[in-house]
Amino acid sequence: MKKLIVHAAAVFMGFFAIMNPFANTPIFLGLTDGFDRQAIKAVALRAVSLAFLFILIFCLAGKLIFHLFGISLAAFRITGVILVFLIGNQMLQGQQSSMHSPSDKESESSKKDTLSIAVSPLAIPIMAGAGTIATAMNYSAHGGLAKVSITIAAFAVLCIITYAFFVSGQKLVEYIGEGAIQVITRMMGLILAVIGIQMLIEGIYGAVRMFR
């Protein structure tokens, strides 16, 4: 039980660091600028629902995906390290990851359709981007039903938190301030860097065992 609690905490912090609701809220506010309260809630709900569904599929079908494409868990972890490190490195510099941020073109085009924003760029790639997928599959692909369930539950909790951040975003940003958001982003980047090192260690260990 203690190991599962520790695992649940690690999974939640990993997701929290890579999704970083504090840093994503200003992006959400920019994309929904000028929307009424009802539209903001609709976009936020659809975005978190789609992101959850997307990650759920990868959590449940992770092993099948590995089998179909002939990918080993060790190789995926080492590749995931690159993605997580790049995201964490940008966040350590106080920048939002380009892998989880919309381009100017995406932002402008998505504003033409209110609810399309929820699909892209909010659900993908901001919430369920490459780094989030790599983290989800890393935590769920090597465990049994208990660890898969914990991974899904942790992401579900984070989606609920993210929804709360989005719908109360303006007050949150005003209360915390841009400076505090930058500090939190750097802290999340540091946590991601540590997670990346852990994934690298596990990936190398798994690769060594494969060739023994």
N, C-alpha and C positions, 0 to 999 in steps of 0.2 A: 504493500500500500504506500509506504514512504517513497519508494522508487517511482511509483506512478504520479505521486504528488509533485515530486521534483521534476519529473518529465513534463507534467502539465505546465508547471511554472516556466520551464525552459522553452517549451513550444509557444506559450502565450507571449513571452518576452521577445522571442524571435520574430513572430508575426508583428507584434507591436512596433518593433524597431524598424522593420522593413516597410510597413505600411505607414507608420508615423502619422496618425490622425492630426496631430498638432500642425505639421507642415502641409498636409493635404487640405486642411480646412480653408486656408487662404486661396488655394487653387480652385476649390469648389465655389467659393464666394465670387471669384473672378468669372468663372464659367456661367454662373447663375445670376450675374448682375442684372438687375432690372426685372427679375421674375417676381411674381407675387408669392405670398406665403404658401399657398396651396401647391403651386408649381414646384417650389423648392422642396417641399416634403415629398412630392411625387418623384422627383428626380433622385433625391437621396435614397428613398426606399427602393426604387428600381436598381440603382447602382449597387447598393450593398447586397441586394437579393441576387443579382446576376454574378457578382464577384464570388458570393458564397457558393452558388451553383457550379461555377467554373472550377473552383478549388475542390469542391466535393467530388467532382468527376475525376480529377487528377489523384485525389487521395484514395478513392475506391478502385480506380483502374490503373494505379501506378505500376503494380507488378505485371499486369497484363501488357501495358505499354512497353515495359522493359523487355518482356518476353518476345513481343511481336517484332521489335526492332533490334533484338539481340544486344541490348545495352545492359552492362553490369551495374550494380549499385555503386561499386567503387568508382567506375568511370563517371557516373552521373554526379557523385559527390564532388569529385575533383573539378568537373566542369562547373558545378554549382558554386564552388569556391570563387571562381573567376567572376561570375555574375554578382554574387554577394559582396565580394571585395570591391568591385567597381562602384556599386551602389553606396557601400559604406564609405569609400574614399571620398566620393563627391559630398556625402553628407557631413563628413568630418571637416570639410572645407566650408561648411555652411551653405551648401548648394542643394537644391532638390535634385534627386537623381534624374538624369535624362531618360532612363529606361522606364521611369514611373511618372513622367511628366508629359503633358501634351505639348506638341509643337505649336507655334503661333498659327500655322495653317489649320491644324486640327481644332484649335480653340475657336477660330473665326467660323469655320465651316459648321462646327457642332452647334453653335448658337442659333443657326437657322432653324433648327428643330429642337424644341424644348426637351423632349424625352430622349432624343438620340444621344444627348450628352451623357445620359446614364450608361449607355452601352460603351461608347468611346468618346472621350478618353477616360471617363471616370472608372467604370468597372474594369476595362482593359485599356491602357496598361497601368493606370494609377494605382488601383487596389489589387488587381490580380495580374500583375506583370510577371516578367521572367523570374525575377528574384523571389517573388512570393510563391510561384509554382515550384521553384527549386527547393525552397524551404519546406513547403508542404510535403513534397514527395520524399525529401530527405528524412523527415520525421515519421512518415507513415509507411514508406515502402519496406522498411526493415523490421517493423514490429508486427505483433499480432493484432487481433481485433481490439484489444484494450487501447493500444497506442494509436491505432487508426481513429478510434472513437474520440480519444483525447484531442488529437490533431484537429478533427472536424469541429468538436465542441469549442476548442480554443479560438478557432477562426470565426465561429458563429458569434461568440461573445465579443470578439473584436469588431465584427460587423455591426453589432448593436451599439457598441461604443462609438464607432465611426459615424453611424447614423445620427446619434445624439450630438456629436460634434458638428456635423454638417448643418442640422436644422437650427442649432443655436450658435452657428459660426460667427456671426457678426459680433455678438456680445462676448464670445470667447476671445476673439482676436483683440477686441478693445480692452478687455480685462487683463489678458496676459501681456500683450504688446509684441511687436515684431522682434524686439531684441531677445525676449524670452523664448520665442519660437525658434530663433537661430541657435540659441544655447541648447534647447531640447533636441534639435536636429543633429547637432554635433554629438550629443550624448548617444543618440540612437545609432549614429554612424560608428561610434566606438564599440557599442554592443554588437553591431553587425560584423565588425572586423574580428571580434572574438569568436563569434559564431562561425565565421569563415575559416578561422584557424582550426576550430574543432572539427568542421566538416573535412578539412584537408587531412588532419590526422587520421580520422576514421576512413577516409578514402584511400590513403596510402596503406594503412593497415590492411584494409580489405583487398587491395591489389596485391600486396605481398603474399597474403594467404592464398590467393588464386593461383599463384605461380610456384607454390611450394611443392 
